[in-house]
Amino acid sequence: MHTSHSRAGVASVCAAALTFSGLVVTGLVAAQPAAAADPAGYQNVRINEVTSSNNDTVELYNTGSTAVSISGWKMSDDGFSPQSFSPSSTTIAAGGFVTFNSPKGLGDSDKLVIYTADGTVVDRVEWATNGAKPAMARCGGDGAGAWVTAATATTFGAANAPGCPSSIPAASRVRINEATSNGSDTVELYNGGTTAVSIGSWKYVDGDTTHTPVSISSSSPSATSIPAGGYVTFNSTLGLGDNDSVFLLDGNGSTVDSVTWATDGAKPSDERCANGTGWFRTAVTATLGSANSCSGSGGGQTGQLLGGGGALTSGCSPEAPSGTGSTPSGTLAWPGGPDVTIADNVCAFTTSTGPEGRDVSGLAFDPANPTVLWAAKNKNWLYKLVKSNGTWVPDATWSATGKQIRFASGTGEPDSEGLTIGANGHVYVTSERDNTNNTVPKDTIMEFDPAATGSTLTPVHQWDMTSQFPQLNTGSKDDANLGFEGVGYVPDSWLTANGWVDPLTGSAYNPANYPLHGSGLFFAGLEWDGSLHVYGLNSDGTFTTFGTIATGKVSVMDVMFDAGTSRIVATCDNTCGETHTFLKVGAAGAVVPDVTYTNPAVMPTDNLEGFAIAPTSTCVNGFREAVFSDDGIHGFGNGSSSYGHAVYSGTFPC
């Protein structure tokens, strides 16, 4: 488990265009439906692309973590009443697309409004002359990005990135940042760009389709420009209800941004967290005209980041993050999509040895079956997780409550931190100490056969490296808790193909020199100083030590090998600014850091100790799942819908 031995202070992270393995993506986060009660999930459905030059095609995208039925939904433009349409499917899967052709023609200067079967406005987009030729598309994130005219061919039914321009227009950096419907009916705009934006001719409109857009400059207080990094607030003359929307239009009448909320969603305020870029959630106190505090925000963050889960149950006690430190210099923004969802049930990991429900640490996808995610709980428990309706839950056919693990003696409570899957399909787990004697280090790697029967597992083999780390054996439980925090299995084939030099011989690594080690080596991460320690784990219970690797981090909480990027990944939580360092074999034959990324910007700054990327065999539209675990289940804090959750799901490029 993470401790607070590191320095204070954390660096801010800016969204930017990035290059990784030749793939260019953006980290811009934009409009999402606001926090609210939305049991049918309609607020998670967004218009994602539209064209008036190709059979008047429309694409909808589901930003949420559960499927949404659109049966009976309707659409209208600026000249006809709501009409039924025939979608490619009446259900939109989580993260999925549905397309349809407009039942009426769409013009070069037009608007599109989507309604539920009962007439509630779901989303709306307007465009000026030639705006939808070849297409209007969200750029910077499907369902989330800024509306721009697509630069290349349409991408209906797939992610929009290939059709987006190389840079987002300055005007599209202006976002709706906060909205209230508690009597003041106030809207706040924020300019996240580097230049001032003129809004003298801009307008806004609410969710009532009978209303005519109103000029911002004619509202009170009046505003005609937003400085770079600045704010503008104005009171809506249209009134904002409990179940309403705000749509922001530029001087041409094209949609810039929007937000939608359901009953009580904007009382007293809905705000973006993080300020200017994140998802909307209900705020305790409005901060109009200044940065959103995102402090103590409560009930209902949009399902895109924080979806469901219910209230905390008895015995579940989240732990505030500790040990926040700075981000390493040169760190880049997350290269995957900005979308992150809660991916477990609330208080899901309470056990007899950890009734508070905390301490979920290591994560690893099963390479032979990527529908399985393995998780280690520090209080000596192992979980086999599978997906159910977009949520990772214990596989009831293995154990609905997880299995307890012991040391090779059959006794003790391993402080199980990291885990990986070996070539034999066995689960290898690291432990820092025995929790029944927690002032003494016990840095071990244990091999478990997941096919073994019973509710308690004993290692097939166990390797004890404690004597290599005398600095941890001081009689302090804090020092004893800074040992093996993560481990990753790295195949020999990757090491030899990339020219890794064996530190023991000074020559190219030859696996045949170590006949008992299997077909790969194990890289264990030490929380004490962020170093990786390389071992050959022999079948006779002995091990070979291949030396130490510097990651450039002050600490390491998880380690994995990703075949998709051909990199070893060392993860650090808020101690290092929530970062992941990808390591390669350098020109001299040593394993060295290549590039470091932050977590997605919308994620909380917590003790996020576990990290796993799904195999490339799971790729859809150029992305695959990335999973994070919160060791303290703190989320955004008490009252937020992430409070009490341990597992988050995002996307990473293929």
SEROVO-965879 format. One record per residue (C-alpha): z, x, y. Coordinates in steps of 0.05 Angstrom, whole numbers. Layout:
N
Z, X, Y
...
REM end
This chain:
654
0, 0, 0
-16, 22, 71
40, 53, 113
45, 69, 187
40, 144, 186
-21, 150, 230
-30, 153, 305
-34, 92, 350
-95, 68, 388
-160, 37, 366
-229, 46, 394
-272, -12, 414
-337, -25, 377
-401, -44, 412
-458, -83, 380
-522, -41, 377
-586, -32, 340
-577, 15, 281
-618, 52, 230
-596, 62, 158
-642, 84, 102
-701, 66, 146
-677, -5, 159
-667, -28, 231
-621, -87, 243
-579, -112, 301
-506, -125, 308
-513, -180, 361
-470, -241, 348
-488, -305, 384
-480, -380, 384
-442, -414, 328
-412, -484, 321
-342, -488, 348
-277, -495, 310
-262, -565, 288
-250, -615, 233
-317, -618, 198
-307, -638, 125
-382, -648, 114
-398, -580, 142
-453, -606, 188
-431, -560, 245
-451, -500, 203
-524, -523, 201
-566, -493, 257
-638, -497, 277
-663, -427, 262
-738, -427, 275
-790, -475, 302
-864, -472, 316
-914, -519, 349
-975, -482, 322
-965, -486, 247
-959, -559, 225
-900, -565, 273
-852, -532, 224
-777, -530, 232
-727, -487, 195
-653, -503, 187
-601, -451, 164
-531, -462, 136
-484, -411, 166
-425, -437, 125
-395, -418, 58
-409, -485, 23
-471, -527, 12
-486, -583, 61
-522, -649, 46
-573, -668, 99
-594, -732, 65
-611, -785, 116
-613, -736, 175
-662, -747, 231
-697, -710, 287
-726, -725, 355
-764, -689, 410
-769, -704, 484
-815, -763, 474
-795, -802, 411
-733, -833, 383
-698, -803, 322
-743, -803, 261
-731, -788, 188
-761, -724, 161
-776, -697, 91
-740, -630, 81
-757, -581, 26
-688, -598, -2
-636, -650, 16
-582, -598, 7
-576, -532, 43
-540, -480, 2
-489, -434, 34
-530, -381, 71
-593, -419, 53
-655, -445, 88
-690, -513, 89
-757, -526, 123
-795, -589, 142
-854, -611, 183
-840, -654, 244
-860, -727, 232
-885, -726, 304
-923, -671, 339
-885, -617, 376
-915, -594, 442
-919, -528, 478
-862, -551, 523
-815, -593, 482
-746, -599, 451
-719, -611, 381
-655, -648, 366
-624, -654, 296
-577, -712, 280
-533, -730, 220
-546, -797, 186
-496, -830, 232
-530, -803, 295
-483, -745, 311
-520, -687, 345
-519, -626, 300
-561, -577, 340
-614, -575, 394
-665, -526, 421
-714, -531, 479
-772, -487, 498
-819, -480, 557
-895, -476, 556
-921, -434, 498
-849, -421, 478
-860, -443, 406
-925, -404, 396
-923, -371, 348
-850, -390, 341
-782, -395, 373
-732, -358, 328
-660, -337, 330
-656, -261, 335
-594, -220, 321
-570, -262, 263
-596, -323, 226
-563, -385, 254
-526, -343, 304
-574, -302, 347
-606, -312, 415
-667, -357, 420
-729, -316, 435
-804, -322, 425
-818, -288, 358
-860, -226, 364
-895, -230, 297
-912, -282, 244
-863, -336, 226
-812, -326, 172
-798, -397, 149
-751, -400, 89
-728, -328, 99
-687, -285, 147
-714, -280, 218
-706, -205, 230
-778, -186, 214
-803, -235, 266
-757, -214, 322
-775, -171, 382
-748, -100, 385
-700, -116, 442
-663, -179, 462
-682, -203, 533
-629, -193, 586
-621, -268, 598
-605, -277, 524
-544, -233, 532
-511, -290, 570
-467, -331, 523
-425, -393, 528
-356, -360, 520
-306, -417, 528
-306, -493, 536
-252, -544, 549
-252, -620, 543
-180, -633, 564
-195, -664, 632
-224, -605, 669
-286, -604, 624
-299, -532, 643
-351, -484, 615
-347, -408, 619
-407, -362, 613
-404, -288, 599
-457, -235, 611
-452, -183, 555
-511, -143, 581
-516, -83, 627
-553, -117, 684
-538, -178, 727
-574, -242, 707
-597, -294, 757
-577, -365, 736
-594, -402, 801
-644, -446, 765
-607, -452, 699
-581, -519, 673
-534, -546, 621
-529, -611, 582
-479, -641, 534
-490, -674, 466
-510, -741, 495
-586, -743, 488
-592, -795, 543
-564, -745, 594
-610, -704, 639
-594, -629, 645
-553, -611, 706
-562, -549, 749
-506, -498, 745
-515, -480, 819
-502, -553, 838
-438, -556, 798
-369, -536, 822
-356, -480, 832
-428, -462, 846
-457, -398, 817
-526, -366, 821
-515, -299, 785
-472, -267, 731
-457, -193, 740
-461, -147, 680
-397, -156, 640
-377, -213, 686
-359, -287, 681
-380, -353, 713
-342, -418, 705
-363, -488, 725
-339, -559, 714
-385, -604, 675
-405, -666, 715
-428, -698, 650
-359, -699, 619
-343, -666, 552
-315, -707, 494
-276, -693, 432
-339, -692, 391
-391, -659, 435
-435, -600, 451
-457, -556, 509
-529, -530, 512
-548, -476, 562
-620, -476, 588
-655, -422, 629
-699, -436, 689
-759, -452, 644
-719, -503, 605
-713, -459, 543
-647, -458, 504
-605, -396, 515
-541, -414, 477
-503, -473, 449
-436, -493, 420
-416, -556, 382
-347, -581, 364
-317, -641, 328
-257, -684, 341
-203, -648, 383
-242, -584, 376
-240, -567, 450
-168, -586, 466
-147, -548, 505
-202, -497, 495
-252, -467, 447
-263, -392, 456
-305, -337, 426
-264, -285, 388
-281, -228, 399
-295, -242, 472
-369, -253, 486
-392, -240, 414
-349, -272, 361
-342, -341, 331
-311, -400, 367
-241, -421, 351
-189, -465, 383
-147, -429, 435
-74, -443, 451
-85, -425, 524
-149, -425, 564
-170, -359, 597
-226, -384, 641
-256, -330, 685
-228, -272, 644
-232, -242, 575
-211, -287, 518
-143, -266, 493
-156, -290, 422
-80, -288, 415
-45, -341, 375
-110, -380, 367
-100, -437, 319
-129, -487, 273
-201, -483, 257
-243, -423, 268
-315, -439, 251
-327, -437, 176
-375, -379, 188
-316, -332, 192
-255, -371, 172
-272, -429, 126
-218, -475, 99
-163, -458, 51
-108, -503, 76
-38, -489, 100
8, -433, 74
47, -451, 12
119, -436, -2
133, -363, -17
69, -335, 16
90, -288, 72
35, -249, 108
51, -181, 137
28, -157, 205
-17, -95, 205
14, -27, 215
-11, 43, 229
-70, 27, 275
-107, 89, 295
-172, 110, 328
-243, 104, 303
-276, 171, 284
-325, 196, 336
-398, 180, 321
-381, 116, 284
-436, 64, 284
-431, -12, 284
-436, -51, 219
-508, -50, 194
-505, -117, 157
-505, -187, 183
-452, -210, 233
-432, -268, 189
-365, -262, 152
-331, -317, 112
-263, -325, 80
-276, -318, 6
-210, -336, -28
-160, -392, -31
-99, -388, 14
-39, -352, -17
-80, -339, -79
-47, -276, -103
27, -294, -110
58, -264, -173
126, -253, -204
128, -182, -177
95, -200, -110
115, -271, -93
97, -260, -20
24, -261, -39
6, -196, -6
-19, -128, -29
-90, -141, -54
-121, -72, -48
-178, -43, -90
-243, -81, -104
-301, -66, -149
-362, -105, -172
-377, -100, -246
-444, -63, -248
-461, -96, -315
-445, -165, -289
-445, -169, -212
-421, -241, -215
-353, -210, -231
-308, -177, -178
-247, -138, -201
-186, -134, -156
-122, -94, -159
-56, -119, -131
-7, -64, -112
49, -98, -150
18, -79, -219
-32, -136, -228
-106, -137, -244
-153, -195, -229
-221, -213, -256
-253, -256, -201
-314, -302, -205
-348, -345, -153
-332, -420, -149
-365, -458, -91
-371, -394, -51
-299, -372, -64
-275, -315, -107
-224, -343, -156
-191, -316, -220
-234, -324, -282
-193, -374, -323
-226, -350, -387
-195, -281, -375
-131, -302, -339
-122, -355, -286
-63, -317, -257
-84, -244, -267
-57, -195, -318
2, -149, -309
-10, -75, -322
38, -21, -348
38, 54, -354
19, 86, -421
93, 82, -442
87, 6, -439
139, 5, -384
142, 9, -308
105, -25, -252
45, 16, -229
34, 14, -154
-38, -3, -169
-82, 12, -108
-154, 28, -126
-201, 12, -184
-271, 26, -209
-313, 9, -270
-333, 66, -316
-397, 73, -356
-361, 44, -417
-344, -20, -379
-270, -3, -376
-230, -13, -312
-199, 51, -284
-139, 39, -238
-102, 88, -192
-27, 85, -180
14, 122, -127
82, 111, -158
124, 67, -204
149, 10, -162
214, 9, -203
227, 80, -176
189, 79, -111
216, 143, -79
182, 187, -131
105, 196, -132
66, 182, -196
-7, 194, -179
-44, 172, -241
-111, 144, -263
-106, 93, -319
-161, 67, -364
-157, -6, -385
-200, -43, -435
-214, -112, -403
-229, -141, -472
-158, -128, -495
-119, -192, -510
-53, -213, -481
-25, -223, -412
-2, -151, -404
-48, -90, -408
-30, -19, -429
-77, 39, -414
-124, 65, -467
-116, 133, -432
-74, 156, -373
-83, 220, -332
-25, 244, -288
-42, 288, -228
26, 282, -192
41, 357, -195
-21, 371, -152
11, 337, -92
81, 366, -80
77, 344, -7
88, 272, -31
151, 288, -71
203, 290, -15
250, 235, -38
219, 189, 14
188, 124, -10
139, 129, 50
113, 197, 27
109, 174, -45
67, 116, -20
13, 161, 8
-20, 183, -57
-81, 157, -95
-105, 96, -56
-175, 88, -85
-222, 114, -138
-296, 112, -151
-336, 129, -214
-397, 172, -198
-450, 181, -253
-470, 251, -274
-543, 230, -265
-532, 222, -190
-495, 288, -183
-549, 328, -221
-608, 293, -188
-580, 308, -119
-565, 381, -134
-489, 380, -132
-461, 449, -141
-403, 454, -190
-344, 485, -150
-317, 516, -214
-380, 555, -230
-415, 561, -163
-479, 538, -198
-515, 472, -207
-470, 421, -241
-483, 419, -316
-447, 360, -350
-455, 393, -418
-403, 445, -397
-351, 389, -402
-364, 354, -468
-303, 308, -468
-311, 278, -398
-361, 223, -413
-421, 212, -367
-391, 216, -298
-336, 241, -253
-281, 203, -215
-270, 212, -140
-198, 193, -122
-180, 181, -49
-114, 208, -22
-82, 166, 33
-41, 226, 56
-99, 262, 90
-163, 224, 74
-188, 275, 23
-226, 260, -41
-205, 294, -106
-257, 301, -161
-238, 296, -235
-269, 297, -303
-226, 251, -346
-228, 277, -417
-222, 232, -478
-164, 274, -505
-120, 257, -445
-132, 322, -407
-172, 327, -343
-214, 377, -304
-203, 385, -229
-267, 399, -190
-236, 408, -122
-228, 370, -57
-276, 337, -8
-262, 325, 66
-284, 256, 89
-272, 267, 163
-220, 211, 161
-145, 217, 169
-136, 170, 110
-174, 136, 53
-158, 67, 24
-216, 54, -24
-273, 93, -56
-337, 69, -89
-406, 94, -110
-464, 52, -85
-529, 63, -122
-567, 22, -69
-555, 73, -14
-545, 131, -63
-479, 146, -30
-405, 153, -44
-366, 108, 3
-296, 124, 29
-262, 65, 64
-205, 67, 114
-169, 7, 144
-143, 1, 216
-114, 71, 209
-185, 95, 223
-211, 35, 262
-234, -4, 200
-289, 44, 178
-331, 63, 118
-358, 134, 111
-420, 143, 67
-423, 212, 35
-483, 248, 6
-498, 314, -28
-517, 361, 28
-568, 417, 30
-516, 467, 6
-499, 425, -55
-432, 399, -30
-412, 327, -20
-408, 316, 56
-403, 256, 104
-469, 225, 123
-455, 164, 167
-395, 121, 184
-396, 46, 199
-344, -2, 226
-329, -70, 196
-367, -130, 223
-344, -142, 294
-316, -212, 280
-265, -187, 229
-191, -179, 246
-159, -111, 256
-113, -111, 195
-95, -68, 135
-163, -82, 103
-156, -35, 44
-208, -59, -6
-284, -54, 0
-341, -65, -49
-416, -74, -41
-454, -115, -94
-509, -81, -134
-580, -86, -106
-598, -132, -165
-564, -187, -125
-606, -178, -62
-632, -240, -27
-677, -234, 35
-659, -161, 43
-584, -169, 40
-528, -167, -12
-455, -185, -11
-401, -139, 17
-329, -157, 3
-265, -136, 39
-192, -146, 21
-132, -152, 68
-71, -117, 40
-26, -158, 85
-63, -226, 87
-49, -229, 161
-118, -249, 186
-117, -265, 261
-43, -281, 256
4, -340, 249
-31, -406, 262
-101, -381, 250
-140, -407, 190
-147, -335, 163
-72, -328, 158
-53, -322, 84
-122, -301, 60
-138, -235, 26
-214, -234, 13
-272, -235, 62
-346, -236, 47
-403, -208, 90
-472, -180, 79
-500, -109, 74
-573, -86, 76
-608, -74, 10
REM end
